[in-house]
Amino acid sequence: QVQLVQSGSELKKPGASVKVSCKASGYTFTSYAMNWVRQAPGQGLEWMGWINTNTGNPTYAQGFTGRFVFSLDTSVSTAYLQISSLEAEDTAVYYCAREFIAAPGTVDYWGQGTLVTVSS
Amino acid sequence: QSALTQPASVSGSPGQSITISCTGTSSDVGGYNYVSWYQQHPGKAPKFMIYEVSNRPSGVSNRFSGSKSGNTASLTISGLQAEDEADYYCSSYTSRSTVVFGGGTQLTVL
């Protein structure tokens, strides 16, 4: 069965960096794009962008350029989200979500989420 | 890209039907049939409920249905059950090849 397992919660100081992992299993990793979605505390879902798992080409949503980097290690079927120069406003749950191949912009399977807390 | 507009909250009694609206523009909801809906229980990851406006993935109850008219999509839940109490989000593919989510709707089953 399809599973996306994300790394555990992180507590970081402002200015630090964090790297969240998303390990996929149960399907061919390079056949489905991976999306990233942010959810700030008590807020809604916000699409961050996606990465083509075949080519490694990332696409970032407005507001997620510069400090946010999507990457892959296809040898271990894992996608990564790295955030640098962390700010308090980056405190959120970050989800990876697999693209639903039949419909652009749609995701079917989600990771369990990774809480990133930025606090001094 | 502005978020799609959803009502902040809706409520209904067990057995009733409710509808959640999701309003966008001709550049997203109105321009494509790539509207999807997700259910999120507190502290959990979202769950995929509807795709391409009105299609249900395998395993999703047929009490959930979707539709669209112009720039507004809708999710209808019939025969409300206590377990349906959750937050619901719509999303749409956009003319910029991006994705936009709605602000979310909290469903309360009275």
Interface residues (C-beta under 8 A of the other chain):
Chain A: N35 V37 G44 L45 E46 W47 G49 W50 T59 A61 Q62 Y95 A97 F100 A102 A103 P104 G105 T106 V107 D108 Y109 W110 G111 Q112 G113
Chain B: Q1 A3 Y32 Y34 S36 Y38 Q40 A45 P46 K47 F48 Y51 E52 P57 Y89 S91 S92 Y93 T94 S97 T98 V99 V100 F101 G102 G103 G104
